[in-house]
Amino acid sequence: MANVCTVCGKGECSGNNVSHSHLKTKRTWKPNIQKVRALVDGDIKKINVCTRCLRSGKVQRAV
């Protein structure tokens, strides 16, 4: 599953783990993506949506 929201485009971002001794290693933060059956242009489709878009009501779930 792709780690990109089809509604807002939120995706993976990267940064550093910083230890107590200030050593840095690369790491990534992944968004909470859910595969959801939703109404898109009157049709029911499965799309990948982040939980922020689900919670804010930007997506109308199909029943």
FENCOR-V752044 format. One record per pair of residues at least 4 apart in sequence whose C-alpha atoms are under 6 Angstrom apart, sorted by sequence separation. I is the first residue (numbers start at 1). J is the second residue. If there is no record, write none. Layout:
i:I j:J
i:I j:J
This chain:
i:5 j:9
i:18 j:22
i:19 j:23
i:39 j:43
i:51 j:55
i:4 j:9
i:5 j:10
i:18 j:23
i:39 j:44
i:53 j:58
i:54 j:59
i:4 j:10
i:18 j:24
i:38 j:44
i:4 j:11
i:17 j:24
i:38 j:45
i:3 j:11
i:16 j:24
i:17 j:25
i:37 j:45
i:16 j:25
i:37 j:46
i:16 j:26
i:36 j:46
i:15 j:26
i:16 j:27
i:36 j:47
i:15 j:27
i:35 j:47
i:14 j:27
i:35 j:48
i:14 j:28
i:34 j:48
i:13 j:28
i:34 j:49
i:13 j:29
i:33 j:49
i:12 j:29
i:33 j:50
i:12 j:30
i:32 j:50
i:39 j:60
i:38 j:60
i:38 j:61
i:39 j:62
i:37 j:61
i:38 j:62
i:37 j:62
i:6 j:48
i:5 j:48
i:6 j:49
i:5 j:49
i:5 j:50
